[in-house]
Amino acid sequence: MHDHRKVVRHQSILPHSRGVILMALLIGLALSGIALMAAVDVWSIARQREREQELLFVGDQYRQAIRRYYYAAPSGTPRVLPASLDALLEDDRYPVPVRHLRRTYFDPMTGNAEWGVLRDGDRITGVYSLSEAPPLKQAGFAPAYENFATQTRYRDWVFAFAVPRRGGLQPPPTSGAPAIGTPPPNSRPVRGKAP
């Protein structure tokens, strides 16, 4: 009989213990989930910052290549801007084609080979991302890109070569389009080649 009471007492305590353990387990899972979400947010922000740096690098590569193309006009020919991004990869104005850009790049913000282009007539003066996302970076830009600090979308980060005009460097004409830093509404995306 005495043993039977011990068994009964043990059985009455057991359901209560299970409830406490279950509650502790649920709290632990909830805290783990919160920690995991915070880690994902931190990783996501870090990844976006990396893509921003890559966009700044790639965009500048295109701007510098457009500049090199312009100044590399063969002797006796006028200086012109490229008619396409492909011309930066293979400048056929020479007997042996010249490369002003090592390779075409994907847009780091969209992951696509498609870029927006800024044009002066039928010639390309710059490129920009097609991403509508808001940038994280708001300060600390290189002098050539200081105006990016006021932009609200990656699409507004325009990497353009300012064509020299009489009286010094001036932004290229954009056929009635907004100023450099804001892509013209009639600009068409251009698809690059995969790296």
PLY file of the C-alpha trace (Angstrom):
ply
format ascii 1.0
element vertex 195
property float x
property float y
property float z
element edge 194
property int vertex1
property int vertex2
end_header
0.00 0.00 0.00
2.79 2.33 0.88
4.41 1.69 -2.50
1.12 2.31 -4.23
0.89 5.83 -2.70
4.38 6.65 -3.94
3.34 5.65 -7.44
0.16 7.72 -7.23
2.06 10.74 -5.90
4.68 10.37 -8.66
1.97 10.21 -11.34
0.25 13.37 -10.02
3.55 15.34 -10.15
4.52 14.07 -13.60
1.92 16.02 -15.69
2.95 19.28 -13.98
6.63 18.62 -14.75
5.83 17.93 -18.38
4.04 21.27 -18.65
7.02 23.17 -17.24
9.41 21.39 -19.58
7.13 22.04 -22.56
6.84 25.73 -21.63
10.64 26.03 -21.29
11.07 24.34 -24.65
8.60 26.73 -26.34
10.33 29.77 -24.80
13.69 28.43 -25.97
12.38 27.93 -29.52
10.87 31.42 -29.57
14.16 32.99 -28.43
16.08 30.95 -30.99
13.70 32.13 -33.72
14.15 35.77 -32.71
17.94 35.37 -32.69
17.83 33.69 -36.10
15.70 36.50 -37.58
18.11 39.10 -36.19
21.06 37.20 -37.70
19.28 37.05 -41.09
18.63 40.81 -40.93
22.29 41.52 -40.13
23.42 39.23 -42.96
20.95 40.84 -45.38
22.17 44.35 -44.56
25.80 43.26 -44.85
25.06 41.64 -48.23
23.33 44.82 -49.48
26.33 46.91 -48.42
28.61 44.55 -50.36
26.41 44.90 -53.45
26.48 48.70 -53.08
30.29 48.66 -53.05
30.27 46.38 -56.08
27.86 48.74 -57.88
30.15 51.69 -57.16
33.12 49.74 -58.53
31.35 48.38 -61.62
29.66 51.68 -62.44
33.00 53.45 -62.24
34.52 50.81 -64.54
31.90 51.66 -67.16
32.41 55.41 -66.69
36.18 55.08 -67.04
35.80 52.83 -70.10
33.53 55.41 -71.78
36.12 58.07 -70.99
38.95 55.94 -72.43
36.91 55.24 -75.56
36.32 58.96 -76.05
39.98 59.91 -75.69
41.29 56.94 -77.69
40.06 58.25 -81.04
42.51 57.28 -83.77
44.69 60.07 -85.12
42.80 62.28 -87.56
39.32 61.20 -86.43
36.97 63.12 -84.15
36.48 62.08 -80.56
33.13 60.35 -80.10
31.30 58.45 -77.40
30.55 54.74 -77.87
27.36 53.78 -79.69
26.95 50.65 -77.54
28.40 48.99 -74.47
29.84 46.31 -76.75
32.07 48.97 -78.34
33.82 49.27 -74.97
34.81 45.60 -75.21
35.95 45.78 -78.81
36.76 49.20 -80.22
36.91 48.45 -83.95
38.14 51.93 -84.92
41.62 50.40 -85.07
43.03 47.62 -87.28
43.47 45.55 -84.12
40.44 46.08 -81.84
41.14 47.79 -78.50
39.48 46.86 -75.21
38.46 49.74 -72.94
36.51 47.46 -70.59
37.90 44.12 -69.45
34.47 42.49 -69.52
30.79 43.34 -69.21
29.35 43.20 -65.73
26.02 42.19 -64.26
24.15 44.86 -62.31
24.99 43.90 -58.70
21.67 45.22 -57.38
19.41 43.29 -59.76
21.69 40.37 -60.65
20.83 40.92 -64.33
23.00 41.78 -67.32
20.64 44.63 -68.15
21.68 48.25 -67.45
19.99 51.57 -67.97
21.98 53.84 -70.27
22.30 57.61 -70.40
22.55 58.84 -73.98
23.69 61.90 -75.87
21.78 61.37 -79.12
22.69 57.88 -80.27
25.86 57.74 -78.14
26.26 56.39 -74.60
27.54 58.72 -71.88
26.81 56.58 -68.83
25.08 53.65 -67.16
22.85 53.14 -64.14
21.25 50.27 -62.23
17.61 49.43 -62.91
16.98 48.76 -59.21
14.24 50.83 -57.56
15.44 49.83 -54.07
16.51 52.55 -51.63
20.26 52.68 -50.91
21.72 52.13 -47.46
24.79 54.27 -48.18
24.04 57.96 -47.67
27.51 59.50 -47.26
31.22 58.95 -47.85
31.09 58.84 -51.66
34.08 59.60 -53.89
34.09 63.21 -55.16
32.81 62.16 -58.61
29.74 60.61 -56.97
28.97 63.02 -54.10
25.50 63.67 -55.56
24.59 60.02 -54.79
24.14 61.07 -51.13
20.84 62.76 -52.04
19.47 59.97 -54.24
16.61 57.76 -53.04
17.00 54.80 -55.43
19.94 52.86 -56.86
18.50 53.74 -60.28
19.49 57.34 -59.55
23.17 56.46 -59.13
24.24 57.42 -62.67
27.83 56.71 -63.69
28.42 59.15 -66.55
31.40 60.63 -68.33
31.19 64.43 -68.65
32.20 65.29 -72.20
34.65 68.22 -72.36
33.06 71.33 -73.83
34.46 74.75 -74.50
35.03 76.40 -71.15
35.78 73.17 -69.27
34.04 69.95 -68.34
30.27 70.03 -68.46
27.71 67.29 -68.14
26.83 65.78 -71.52
23.60 66.95 -73.13
20.85 64.44 -72.50
18.27 65.51 -75.07
16.03 67.26 -72.56
16.54 64.61 -69.88
17.04 65.39 -66.20
20.51 66.25 -64.93
23.20 63.67 -64.27
22.24 61.58 -61.29
18.65 61.10 -62.47
18.16 58.80 -65.45
16.11 60.16 -68.29
12.59 58.72 -68.43
13.06 57.62 -72.05
16.35 55.77 -71.46
16.24 52.18 -72.51
17.87 49.32 -70.63
20.79 47.66 -72.41
21.60 44.01 -71.87
25.27 43.20 -71.36
26.95 39.89 -71.93
27.46 37.43 -69.12
30.96 37.56 -67.59
0 1
1 2
2 3
3 4
4 5
5 6
6 7
7 8
8 9
9 10
10 11
11 12
12 13
13 14
14 15
15 16
16 17
17 18
18 19
19 20
20 21
21 22
22 23
23 24
24 25
25 26
26 27
27 28
28 29
29 30
30 31
31 32
32 33
33 34
34 35
35 36
36 37
37 38
38 39
39 40
40 41
41 42
42 43
43 44
44 45
45 46
46 47
47 48
48 49
49 50
50 51
51 52
52 53
53 54
54 55
55 56
56 57
57 58
58 59
59 60
60 61
61 62
62 63
63 64
64 65
65 66
66 67
67 68
68 69
69 70
70 71
71 72
72 73
73 74
74 75
75 76
76 77
77 78
78 79
79 80
80 81
81 82
82 83
83 84
84 85
85 86
86 87
87 88
88 89
89 90
90 91
91 92
92 93
93 94
94 95
95 96
96 97
97 98
98 99
99 100
100 101
101 102
102 103
103 104
104 105
105 106
106 107
107 108
108 109
109 110
110 111
111 112
112 113
113 114
114 115
115 116
116 117
117 118
118 119
119 120
120 121
121 122
122 123
123 124
124 125
125 126
126 127
127 128
128 129
129 130
130 131
131 132
132 133
133 134
134 135
135 136
136 137
137 138
138 139
139 140
140 141
141 142
142 143
143 144
144 145
145 146
146 147
147 148
148 149
149 150
150 151
151 152
152 153
153 154
154 155
155 156
156 157
157 158
158 159
159 160
160 161
161 162
162 163
163 164
164 165
165 166
166 167
167 168
168 169
169 170
170 171
171 172
172 173
173 174
174 175
175 176
176 177
177 178
178 179
179 180
180 181
181 182
182 183
183 184
184 185
185 186
186 187
187 188
188 189
189 190
190 191
191 192
192 193
193 194
